[in-house]
Amino acid sequence: MKEENSGGRLVLVATPIGNLSDLSPRAIEELGNAEFWFVEDSRISGKLASHLGLKKSMKVLNDHTSPHHIDRYVEEMKRGAHAVVLTDGGAPAISDPGAILTDKCREAGVEVDAIPGPSAVVTALMLSGFFAQRFAFLGFLGRKAGAIRGELAAFADSPLTLVLFESPHRLEVLLKTAEEALGNRRYAICRELTKMHQQVYRSTLIDIPTEEQVPRKGEITLVIEGRRRASEE
């Protein structure tokens, strides 16, 4: 049974994935009004605070945060705290920390809100040029080829466009295994989105770009086109 509203307020704030100018006025206002921030990495969020001219208390919330600490955070919110959740970039709880705290706060009767904003998933879909009225976001796949192949096999006959995150150093393995699992579809490597060296490289899965074509550094979002009907090919 859910408890009545506790008076606390938790706001999930989407933060820039590269270009700090993408932070919305509403997000800036909420970050300034919050008593403290739940952050993935205080060093990275500290740079954002400095950019905004803010000094905020920060509490770490990441994949290593214990259930005990999360329960303590919920108790603070139940006592009426006003806090924001932000990660190193993009939307909290979307392949980033935040979902567990959000779920527990809702169950405890804490008011929860979200401020939309930058997203590598949506940005990459827009830049790819592929049909994206329906898509599936898979986040990071397994590290080994067998695990990758197994996760992609379910989409072998699917028209859904796929969006994945990957380390630049494992790009070759992902592309090669994706071709084996899905066939020779079109893909787009979206690298360093919104940053100075943003790059979008489009080709088909049978083609693996060289280091000169796609430098193996920076953050990569990969978009793979869904299975096309014969009339579209």
N, C-alpha and C positions, 0 to 999 in steps of 0.2 A: 504493500500500500504506500502510495506516495505521500510525503508530508506536505503540509501547507507551506506557502512561500515563506522563506526564512528571513527575507530582507537583504540577503546577499545578492551580488550580481556578478556574473562571469560573462565576459565578452571575448569571443574568438575573433582575432584581427588578422586579416590577410596582409602580409607585408611584402615589400618589393622582392622580386627574384633576381634583381640586378640593379636596375635604374631606380634610385631613391626618389625620383620625381613622380613615380607611379603611386606613391602613398596618397590616399585620398584625404581631403580635409576632415571628413567624419572620422577616419581612422586616427588622424593626428589628434583630434579633440579627445577621443576615447583614451588614447595612450597617455595623454596629459592628465586626464581626470582620474585615472585608476590609482588606487592606493599602492599597488605593486603589480609586477609583471610575472607571469609564469613563462619561462623561456627555455628553449632547447639548449642554447649555449650562451652564457652570459657575456662572453667576449664579443660575439657577433651582435647580440642585441644591444650591448653597450655602445657599439659604434652607431647604431640607429639612434639610441638615446642622445648621444653626443651630437649627432647631426641635427636633432630636433631641439637641442638645448635643454634637455630634461635630465633630471637626476632621480632615478627610481630604484626602489628596492626590488631585487629579482630573486625568484625562487626557481630552481631548476626542475624542469618537467621534460624528461626524455625517455628513451627506451630502457634506461637503467634505473629509473626512479622506482623504488620499491612500493608494493601495495600499501605498506604501513605509512609511507610518506604521503601517498595520494590520499589516504583516509584522513590524515592530519590536515591536508589542504582543504578537503571537503568540510571538515569541522570549522576551519577558519571562515569559509564561505557561509556556512550555516549561521555563524555568529554575526553576519552582516557585512563581511568584507566586500569591497568592490575591486575586482582584479581583471586583467586581460590575459589571454593566452596568445603568444606569438612564437613562431618557429624561426629557423634561420632564413626562411624565405618562402613565400607562397601561403597557402591556406592551411591552418592548423587542422589536424585530424584527417587530412587527405595525404596518405603515405607519409605522415608526420605525426608526432605526439599530439595528444589533446582529446582523443575520443573517449578514453577511459574516465578521465576527470569530468568531461562533459556529461557522460552517462550517469556517473555517480552524483553529480550536482543536481541533475534533473530529478533523479530518484529522491534526493534529499529536499526537494522543494526550492532549490536555488534558482533564481531567474537566470536564464541563459540566452544570450543574443550573439549574433555574428555580423561582422562587417565584411562584405565581399571585397575582392580586390584582385591583385596579381595571382596568376596561376600558370605554371609551366604547362600543365595539361591542356588547358584551353588555348593558350598562346600558340603552342605547337600545332594543335589541330587547325587553327586559323591559317597559320603560315604554310602548312603542308599542301593545301589546295585539294585535299581528298574529301570525299563525301563523308560528312561527320554528323548527319542528323541522328545517327545511332552509332555509338562507339563503346568500347570497353577499355577501362583503365586497369592495367595489370601491375603497376608499380615496378618494383625490382623483382625479376624472376630469380630462380635458383642459380647457384654459381656454376654448376657443372652442366655439360651439354645434355646429359640424359634428363636432368630435372627441367631444363628449359624446353626440351622437346616434348616432354610429358605435359607441361602446362599449356603449350601452344597447340597441342594436338586437338584440343576441344574446339579450336577455331578454324580447323582445316577447311570446313565447308561454310564458314560463317561470313555473311556480308558486313559484319561489324568491323569498323576501323579500329585498330588496336593502338594504344598509347602505352609506352613503357619508359622506365628510367634505367639508365645503365652507366657504369663506369667507363670512361673513354678507353681504358686499358683492356677492357673485355669486349669491345665492340665487335671484333672479328668473329669471336666465338658465337656471339648472339646472332649476327647476320647469317653466318653459315648455318647454324642450327635452325634458324627461322625459315630459311629456304628449304631445308630438308623437311620441316614440319608443315609448311604452308604452301610450298610451291613458289614460283618466281613472281612474286607480287611487287608492286611499287612500294617504296619506302621513302621517308624523309628524316634525315638526321638534323635535329634542331639543337644547335650548340651555343652555349653562352647567351641564352635568350635575354633580351633587353639590355645587354651589356655592350661595351664598345666593340668587341670582336664577334658580335652575333653572326651566326652562319646557318644557312639552310642548304643542305646538300640532298638532292633528290636523285634516285636511281631505282634499279630493280634489285631484288635480293641476291641475284646471282653475281652482282657486282659488289666487291668490297673495296671501298676507297683507300687510296694510299695515304700515308702520313701527310704528304704535301696537299692532297685534296681536302682531307679532314684531319687537322692536328689532333693528336691523342692527348688532349688536355681540356680542362673546363668541364662544365656540367652538360650532360647530353640527355635530351628527350627524343625518343624514337617513335615515329608514327608509321604504322604499317597498314596499307590499304586493305580493306576487306575483300573477300572473294567477289570478283565481278562476274556478272552474267555474260554468256557468250556474245550477246548482242552488243555489250559495252566494250569488249576487248578489241 
